[in-house]
Structures are given as structure tokens and as C-alpha cells.
Amino acid sequence: MSPPDSLTRLCRIARQVAADEIMPRFLSVTIEKKHDGTLFTEADLATQRALTRLLPELVPCPVLGEEMSEAHQQALWQENPDGLWVVDPIDGTTNFAHGLPYFAVSIALMRQGRPVLGVVYLPVLQECFAAAAGQGAWMNDVPLPFVTEEVAMADAVAIVEPKWLGGHLPTRVATVAPFGSFRNFGASTVDWCYLAAGRVDLLLHGSQKLWDYAAGALIAAEAGCHYATLSSDDYWSHRVWGRSLVAARTAALFESWKAWARANR
């Protein structure tokens, strides 16, 4: 099955904006800090402006971006349940600012709190992950996942972001975790896509913002992955602005991984 036309057009927008606004600034951009200490650059702002202009031409809905004020973001979320674009102009800004290739443009169209279209584009690697609800997931028009066979937990590769896990989990992950090895690429949207592709087997995050998971969660779900939060099996009922994640690419791994993560909090 090929991607639907609306998804193909969304991928074109992501590629166009990355080519126009992100890559000309790669390795030559001034780094600034937001009030919470996280980094941003002119490329983040320029990319968000371009997406805010282009996305309503595809589907006429408002655009919520990471680089907006918190009050503006929450107002957009509350006032537009029937249609809202959610974008992270550059997820992995620290990687981008330091010349590392693991950063992405993330775009999702949300309806009733759930993503219906999602694209995550890594411009250095030229990989465009995309999904449409109920229709499948792709990377550069090739169906996902690339890897389907079961793997033993002892051989599994995990992506773990320990920063917001809290409690005992960071120490337990580093010392007695049941998987084979773990990685951290520094970009949540990339993590979701690598799980969807079968490049890694497990994910664990303590807190993700709306734009961190909006597109990636759809891509992973359409690729057959399984996920929940650390406290609820109903992932989508958990808090919007700081949602934890425990995920796996197969059902058997998921049940074991979820049970271990919750027992070791």
C-alpha cells in the first residue's frame, strides 16, 4: 500500500521547509537559551514560521508549535479539538547546534486529542517517516516496520531517556535492567521512529511534551508497536504536557518491559 496523497503532500512540506530553513543554518547557527534552560536557534523559529504558513494550506487548522508561549499552546489545544497541527520545528536542537545528525522536523494533525497524520523528517539522513491513522506507516514510501521477528529481552536494544524518570528507575536501568544494551539519541521523535522501524526494541521516557509524541506515537502504532505510560495502560488518557512512555515493538516484549519498568519505579 502506498501513502495517501495528503501524507505525501505533508512529507513534501517537511522536506521543503527543512531544505529552506534548517539545512542552510546547520553548523553555522547561534545558540540561545529559553527560560527553562533548553536551547533554541533562529532555525527553530524560522522553521516554525514556515510551517505555520504552509500547513493550513494543506488542512485549514491552527498550528501549535513548541516555540510558542505555554499559554498560547494550551489555549490552542483547548480551543481546537476538531483539528490542530502540532509541530516541533527542530526536535533535537542540542544535536542540531552541535553538528550531530539526530534531529528532525515533526508534524502531526490532531483530531479529538489523537493524531490522524504524522510526519517526522530527519534532514541530514534524508529519512521521512510518515503515518496515517488506520492506513499504515512508511519511511521514504517503504512500509514499516523493517524488522518483524521476535527478539529475547536479554538481546533487546532500548532507548532510555533517564532525565525525567525519577525514583529508582535511572539507577535500576543502569545496573540491573533486563535488556541487552541501551542508547540515547537526544530526540524523542527520532526515538519513536526508530522503534517503528525495528532499529530498536524498547523505549522508556519519564516525560514527553505534546510535540514530542504527537507524530511519533502514530507512526509507531501504525507500525505495530505497543505503548503505555508508566502509570496507565491507556496512553492517551494521561497528562498531555508531560506524558511518560514505556514501549516495545512487539506484544511479548511490551508486557515484560512494562511490568519491569513499573515494578522498578
FIVEX-693890 format. One record per residue (C-alpha): x, y, z; residue in one letter. Coordinates in steps of 0.001 Angstrom, whole numbers, padded with zeros to 6 digits, always signed. Example, Ala and Ser with C-alpha at 12.3 -4.5 7.8 and 13.67 -1.06 7.14 Angstrom:
<pts>
+012300-004500+007800A;+013670-001060+007140S;
</pts>
This chain:
<pts>
+000000+000000+000000M;+001250+003497-000861S;+000865+006519+001442P;-002330+008562+000897P;-001985+011763-001085D;-002416+014004+001966S;+000519+012272+003667L;+002692+012518+000570T;+001991+016246+000429R;+002808+016589+004129L;+006152+014877+003560C;+006875+017351+000767R;+006206+020254+003135I;+008558+018809+005761A;+011309+018290+003186R;+010815+021749+001664Q;+010946+023577+004997V;+013999+021618+006119A;+015797+022457+002873A;+014853+026140+003039D;+015155+026913+006748E;+017147+024223+008587I;+019984+022871+006481M;+021328+026286+005327P;+021833+027056+009041R;+023301+023672+010041F;+026802+024040+011557L;+026565+027833+011362S;+023896+028896+013818V;+023862+030951+017016T;+022620+029076+020072I;+020314+030743+022592E;+018584+029570+025769K;+014919+029675+026706K;+013741+030475+030228H;+013718+026765+031140D;+017332+026322+030075G;+016640+024405+026863T;+018308+025531+023652L;+016800+027168+020602F;+018150+028755+017444T;+016982+031017+014639E;+016442+027829+012642A;+013797+026689+015150D;+011943+029988+014842L;+012227+030204+011054A;+011038+026625+010645T;+008041+027190+012899Q;+007095+030335+010954R;+007272+028431+007655A;+005177+025540+008958L;+002608+027937+010410T;+002247+029432+006945R;+002224+026223+004889L;+000298+023662+006913L;-003113+025423+006897P;-002895+025366+003088E;-002984+021558+003300L;-005639+021291+006035V;-007133+024588+007328P;-006399+024181+011054C;-004385+026324+013504P;-000766+025426+014239V;+000602+024759+017737L;+004401+024926+017857G;+006991+024230+020506E;+008416+027748+020251E;+005121+029414+021266M;+004365+030544+024796S;+002881+027958+027141E;-000311+029985+027498A;-000729+030155+023725H;-000106+026423+023370Q;-002667+025496+026000Q;-005266+027846+024538A;-004825+026347+021076L;-005127+022838+022483W;-008309+023625+024413Q;-009990+025600+021642E;-009347+023333+018640N;-010332+019724+019402P;-011677+019185+015876D;-008403+019971+014141G;-004973+021191+015206L;-001499+020958+013703W;+001156+020160+016331V;+004759+020789+015295V;+008231+020583+016714D;+010239+022646+014235P;+013514+021013+015283I;+013361+018169+017754D;+016904+017606+018966G;+018035+021235+018869T;+021071+020402+021012T;+022129+017812+018425N;+021479+020299+015609F;+023500+023020+017325A;+026428+020677+017936H;+026588+019139+014486G;+025025+015781+015344L;+022663+014335+012690P;+019907+013130+015050Y;+017356+015930+014760F;+014024+016120+012986A;+011055+018172+011884V;+007933+016699+013481S;+004386+017428+012248I;+001081+015916+013363A;-002538+016678+012584L;-004615+016044+015727M;-008371+015488+015942R;-010153+014859+019259Q;-006820+014522+021028G;-005432+011855+018697R;-003062+012122+015702P;-004521+011294+012297V;-001496+012278+010175L;+002123+012276+011284G;+005499+013015+009688V;+008979+013013+011206V;+011753+014067+008801Y;+015477+013755+009564L;+017068+016126+007032P;+020728+015087+007387V;+019856+011411+006946L;+017065+012232+004443Q;+014673+009832+006156E;+010994+010748+006174C;+008847+008649+008498F;+005110+009045+007986A;+001784+007531+009020A;-001950+007983+008542A;-004374+006620+011124A;-005668+003218+010075G;-003666+003220+006837Q;-000106+002269+007794G;+003349+003729+008273A;+006256+004288+005909W;+009822+005518+005687M;+010569+007142+002322N;+007473+005342+000962D;+008702+001903+002119V;+006251+000247+004560P;+007247-000099+008214L;+008447-001961+010172P;+011693-003116+008552F;+012282-005718+011309V;+009465-008011+012427T;+010998-011049+014126E;+010778-011516+017888E;+013875-010861+019998V;+014645-012103+023500A;+014563-009433+026203M;+018210-010203+027038A;+019157-009267+023470D;+016874-006241+023128A;+018191-002744+022419V;+016472+000049+024336A;+016370+003817+024020I;+016181+005293+027514V;+015908+008960+028492E;+016742+008877+032237P;+016461+012611+032893K;+012793+012706+033926W;+012288+009138+035140L;+012678+009898+038837G;+012563+007412+041685G;+014694+004293+041383H;+014371+003788+037629L;+017503+005650+036462P;+019714+003588+038754T;+017891+000341+038008R;+018159+000896+034243V;+021911+001455+034568A;+022577-001540+036802T;+020017-004352+036575V;+017836-003697+033507A;+016779-006881+031686P;+017633-005729+028151F;+020908-006188+026275G;+022006-002544+025843S;+020618+000970+025629F;+021090+004152+023625R;+020006+007799+023866N;+019855+009845+020663F;+018594+013053+022289G;+015458+013459+020151A;+012147+011918+021224S;+010580+011981+017765T;+013545+010065+016361V;+013216+007513+019171D;+009606+006757+018231W;+010556+006292+014579C;+013485+004015+015319Y;+011146+001829+017352L;+008638+001840+014487A;+011341+000798+012024A;+012582-002012+014282G;+016000-000425+014712R;+015495-000604+018487V;+013207-002813+020544D;+012231-000781+023631L;+011618+002835+024710L;+011488+004406+028161L;+010886+008110+028856H;+009804+009891+032004G;+008062+012911+030463S;+007345+013979+026890Q;+005591+017105+025701K;+002756+017017+023161L;+005044+017765+020198W;+007467+015020+021332D;+004919+012259+020808Y;+002128+013569+018551A;+003584+012324+015247A;+005855+009604+016609G;+003149+007786+018552A;+001015+007482+015418L;+003955+006223+013340I;+004806+003640+015998A;+001198+002484+016387A;+000715+002092+012641E;+003942+000063+012520A;+002509-002351+015096G;+004301-001131+018228C;+002771-001189+021710H;+002942+001527+024343Y;+001543+002844+027614A;+002583+005279+030313T;+004365+004280+033488L;+001097+004599+035399S;-001672+003784+032903S;-002324+001290+030118D;-004453+003959+028409D;-001650+006055+026946Y;-003930+008738+025520W;-005747+009440+028781S;-002556+010517+030581H;-001482+014145+031081R;-000953+015939+027784V;+002064+018096+028652W;+004237+015587+030486G;+003374+012080+029313R;+005639+009195+030346S;+006298+006304+027985L;+007102+002616+028144V;+007009+000985+024700A;+008135-002030+022704A;+007926-003125+019108R;+006256-006491+019849T;+003477-007535+022212A;+005555-010088+024118A;+008389-007650+024760L;+005925-004949+025733F;+004259-006903+028511E;+007597-007917+030042S;+009140-004461+029672W;+006104-002644+031068K;+005957-004952+034075A;+009669-004488+034807W;+009558-000685+034445A;+006562-000299+036739R;+007973-002679+039345A;+011276-000790+039470N;+009978+002793+039803R;
</pts>
